[in-house]
Amino acid sequence: MLIDHLFLGGIYFMLPIYVMWIIVLFFTIKFIVNYYSENRNLKKLAKQNSLILFIGSFAFLIGILGQVLGLYQALVCIQTAGDISPALIAGGLSVSLIAPMYGFILFIISGIIWYIFRSLIKR
């Protein structure tokens, strides 16, 4: 399913979103390791925490950009073709929502992680 969505949602937008998933996971693990180490640096932890939220929001913006560009290209094709069936348009709309959906899910998860880690830093 993940591989299918990678190509179906547009590799130029889905691949960076997948990479951002890995980066958020990496910084989450790095935060946890640094938080429970003996030399805890709160400034470094706060910077890592901010980076997690930034990457999640950036993934959502890349997904929205992918959807806008895809819809623009679809509308140009519809204009040149003339009469298009509603089922074809609905299928195209569902495909255009793949990249923003993955970006939005990452944004929600990174926001939750950011909130939890922020409360850990403030202790």
KAFEN-V658455 format. One record per residue. N is the residue number from 0. BURIAL is # if it has 24 or more other C-alpha atoms within 12 Angstrom, else .. Layout:
# KAFEN-V658455
((N BURIAL) (N BURIAL))
This chain:
# KAFEN-V658455
((0 .) (1 .) (2 .) (3 .) (4 #) (5 .) (6 .) (7 #) (8 #) (9 #) (10 .) (11 .) (12 #) (13 #) (14 #) (15 #) (16 #) (17 #) (18 #) (19 #) (20 #) (21 .) (22 #) (23 #) (24 #) (25 .) (26 #) (27 #) (28 .) (29 .) (30 #) (31 .) (32 .) (33 .) (34 #) (35 .) (36 .) (37 .) (38 .) (39 .) (40 .) (41 .) (42 .) (43 .) (44 #) (45 #) (46 .) (47 #) (48 #) (49 #) (50 #) (51 #) (52 #) (53 #) (54 #) (55 #) (56 #) (57 #) (58 #) (59 #) (60 #) (61 #) (62 #) (63 #) (64 #) (65 #) (66 #) (67 .) (68 .) (69 #) (70 #) (71 .) (72 .) (73 .) (74 .) (75 .) (76 .) (77 .) (78 .) (79 .) (80 .) (81 .) (82 .) (83 .) (84 .) (85 .) (86 .) (87 .) (88 .) (89 .) (90 .) (91 #) (92 .) (93 .) (94 #) (95 #) (96 #) (97 #) (98 #) (99 #) (100 #) (101 #) (102 #) (103 #) (104 #) (105 #) (106 #) (107 #) (108 #) (109 #) (110 #) (111 .) (112 #) (113 #) (114 .) (115 .) (116 #) (117 #) (118 .) (119 .) (120 #) (121 .) (122 .))
